[in-house]
Amino acid sequence: MIKKIDHIFQKIGEVISALCLFAMMTIVTVSVVCRWLNIQFTAADELARYVMIWSIYIGIIICTRQRAHVSVTILPDLLKGNARKILMIIIQVIVIALLCWLFKLSIDLVAHAVRSGQKAPITKIPYWFMYSSMVLGFGFSIIREVELFIQDYFIKKPKTPADLPQKKEVME
């Protein structure tokens, strides 16, 4: 049941991210055509920027779940056994702590934007709406990272054929 809900949320995130990218591409294309036709579409840059920001923070959630963030693996690749496991635990704890700190900062930023009532100059979209993408991205990334941490170190996984030692082929 949980895996099904997880899969649904993953697909929703992927669809939202794809729609954001499509919207950004459409806005920029319409803006270029409008310039070519000498028609003003002054809100295009602002709209495209906001859609891109939302796409980035939705993408952070997706990448966290798929473990697709860029990383330097020189040290973990050099270590084996328990030393590698301890290093990976330390890395995941640091990542979770960093995400918590960024989540707290993003909440403060949204609160400040709400109090100040700041709005975008052209579209008049409240800044808190744009900044709330950070709260969403970091908040769900924390949940995902904790979920992965629990899966990695506290849930026994059944052996799969990929986990079993592979039979080496003999070259003739």
C-alpha positions in Angstrom: 0.0 0.0 0.0 2.8 2.4 1.0 4.7 1.6 -2.2 1.6 2.3 -4.3 1.2 5.7 -2.6 4.9 6.4 -3.0 4.6 5.5 -6.7 1.6 7.8 -7.2 3.4 10.7 -5.5 6.5 10.0 -7.7 4.4 10.1 -10.9 2.6 13.3 -9.8 5.9 15.0 -9.2 7.2 13.9 -12.6 4.1 15.1 -14.3 4.2 18.5 -12.5 7.8 18.9 -13.4 7.2 18.0 -17.0 4.3 20.5 -17.2 6.4 23.2 -15.7 9.1 22.6 -18.3 6.5 22.6 -21.1 4.9 25.8 -19.7 8.3 27.5 -19.5 9.1 26.5 -23.1 5.7 27.7 -24.3 6.1 31.0 -22.5 9.5 31.7 -23.9 8.4 30.6 -27.4 5.4 32.9 -27.3 7.6 35.7 -26.1 10.0 35.3 -29.0 7.1 35.2 -31.5 5.6 38.3 -29.9 8.9 40.2 -30.2 9.1 39.1 -33.8 5.6 40.5 -34.4 6.5 43.6 -32.4 3.9 42.8 -29.7 4.8 43.4 -26.0 4.6 40.4 -23.7 6.4 41.9 -20.7 5.4 39.3 -18.3 7.0 36.4 -20.2 10.4 36.6 -18.5 8.9 36.8 -15.0 6.5 33.9 -15.7 9.2 31.7 -17.2 11.5 32.4 -14.3 8.8 31.5 -11.7 7.8 28.3 -13.6 11.5 27.3 -13.8 11.9 27.8 -10.0 8.9 25.6 -9.3 10.3 23.0 -11.7 13.7 23.0 -10.0 12.2 22.4 -6.5 9.8 19.7 -7.7 12.8 18.2 -9.5 14.8 18.1 -6.2 12.1 15.9 -4.7 12.3 13.5 -7.7 16.1 13.4 -7.7 16.2 12.7 -4.0 13.8 9.7 -4.3 15.8 8.3 -7.3 19.2 9.0 -5.7 20.0 11.0 -8.8 21.8 14.0 -7.3 25.3 14.7 -8.4 27.9 13.4 -5.9 31.6 12.7 -5.6 32.1 9.1 -4.8 35.9 8.8 -4.6 36.0 8.1 -0.9 33.0 5.8 -0.6 34.4 3.8 -3.6 37.8 3.4 -1.9 36.2 2.0 1.3 34.7 -1.4 1.9 32.5 -3.1 4.4 31.7 -1.4 7.7 34.0 1.7 7.0 31.9 2.4 3.8 28.6 1.8 5.7 29.7 4.2 8.4 30.7 6.9 5.9 27.4 6.5 4.0 25.5 6.9 7.3 27.5 10.1 8.1 26.8 11.5 4.6 23.1 10.8 4.8 22.9 12.4 8.3 24.7 15.5 7.0 22.4 15.7 4.0 19.3 15.4 6.2 20.6 18.1 8.5 21.4 20.4 5.6 17.9 19.8 4.2 16.4 20.6 7.6 18.4 23.9 7.8 17.4 24.9 4.2 13.7 24.0 5.0 13.9 26.3 8.1 15.4 29.1 6.1 12.8 28.7 3.3 10.0 28.9 5.9 11.5 32.1 7.3 11.7 33.5 3.7 8.1 32.7 3.0 7.0 34.3 6.3 9.0 37.4 5.5 7.4 37.6 2.1 3.9 37.2 3.5 4.5 39.9 6.2 6.0 42.3 3.7 3.3 41.7 1.0 6.0 41.8 -1.7 4.7 41.1 -5.2 6.4 40.6 -8.5 6.7 43.9 -10.4 4.9 42.9 -13.6 2.7 39.9 -12.9 1.9 41.0 -9.3 2.3 37.4 -8.2 3.1 37.4 -4.4 6.7 36.4 -3.7 5.5 34.0 -1.0 4.0 31.9 -3.8 7.4 31.6 -5.5 9.3 31.0 -2.2 6.8 28.3 -1.1 8.3 26.1 -3.8 11.4 25.9 -1.7 9.4 24.9 1.4 7.7 22.2 -0.7 11.0 21.0 -2.3 13.1 20.9 0.9 10.2 19.5 3.0 9.5 16.6 0.8 13.2 16.0 0.2 13.6 15.6 4.0 10.8 13.0 4.0 12.3 11.2 1.1 15.8 11.2 2.5 14.6 9.9 5.9 12.6 7.2 4.1 15.7 6.1 2.2 17.8 6.2 5.3 15.3 3.9 7.1 15.2 1.6 4.1 19.0 1.4 3.9 19.8 0.7 7.5 16.7 -0.5 9.4 14.6 -2.6 7.0 15.9 -6.1 6.0 15.7 -6.5 2.3 15.1 -9.9 0.8 17.9 -11.3 -1.3 17.3 -10.8 -5.0 19.2 -12.5 -7.8 21.2 -9.3 -8.3 22.5 -9.6 -4.7 23.7 -13.1 -5.1 27.3 -13.8 -6.2 27.3 -14.1 -10.0 28.7 -17.1 -11.7 31.8 -16.1 -13.7 31.9 -17.0 -17.3 34.9 -18.9 -18.5 36.4 -17.5 -21.7 37.3 -20.2 -24.2 
